[in-house]
Structure formats: C-alpha cells, structure tokens
Amino acid sequence: MPIILRLDRVMADRKISLNELSEKVGVANVNLSKLKNGKVSAIRFSTLEAICNVLDCQPGDILEFKK
C-alpha cells in the first residue's frame, strides 16, 4: 500500500498512549490500534480531524504517500 501511517511516531513524540488518545478522540481503542498498525483501508475525515486536534498535528504528519 502506498499510504504509510505514522500515527505511532506522532503518538510517541507527544507521549500519549493509545488508551488516552482513544478517550480523547472518542474512538474505540481497537479501531485506533488497527489504524496505528496499518490494518485499515480507510479513515473518516471526522476521525482524522479529531486525532489531529488531540495530537496538535497536521494530517500529513500521520499519513505519508510513497510510490
């Protein structure tokens, strides 16, 4: 897949756990774990917006495109 997820890196930089992010974003821990591990094929813009809001980042900090 040419889209690389960098959620784990951003979370580590912000020193936030998956459980804490899950609570603040309002998304199930299991779903965030799948996202963090690249086991998803899509993400809702509302979820991406909430994650970026909590982590104080841009979508490009979390998502990367590689040819």
N, C-alpha and C positions, 0 to 999 in steps of 0.2 A: 504494500500500500504506500503510495507516495506522500500521504499525510502522516507526519510524525507528531505524536502527542508528548508534550513536555510538562505536563501537569505535575509529575513527581518532582522535577527540578525546581519549579516555581514554588511548590509547597515547601521544599527543603530550604530554599532561600528565605522564605517568610517564616520558617519554623512553625508550621501549622500541621497538625495531624489530620488524618483522613476523617476521624470522628468529629473533630472540631469544625472542619470545613463542611462536612455533611450537615451538622446542626445549623451553621450559619447560612448555608445556601438553601437548605430545605429540600435536599435531595437524599434519597436513601444511600446509606453507606455502601451497599452492594453496587449500586449504579455508579457511584463515584469511583469505586475500586476498579470496575470494568473500564471506565474512562481512563483512569490513571495507567492501567496496564495495556491500553490499546485494544481492548476486546470489544469495541463498539464500532458500528458502521456509520453512525450519525449522532449529532448532538443538537438539541434545540437551542435556538438563539437566546431564549429566555434563561436557559441553564448556563450557557456560556457567559451571558451578561452578569448573572448572579455570581459566578465563580470569579470573574474579573473584578467585580465590585468588592468582594470579600478579600481577594488577594492583592488588590490595588495594582492591577496589571492590564495589559492590552491582550486581545485575542492572539496576536502574533507572538506573544511571549509563551503561549500554551500550544499553539498549533504551528507546525512548520511544514512546508511543501518541499519535497525532494524529487527530482526527476529520476 
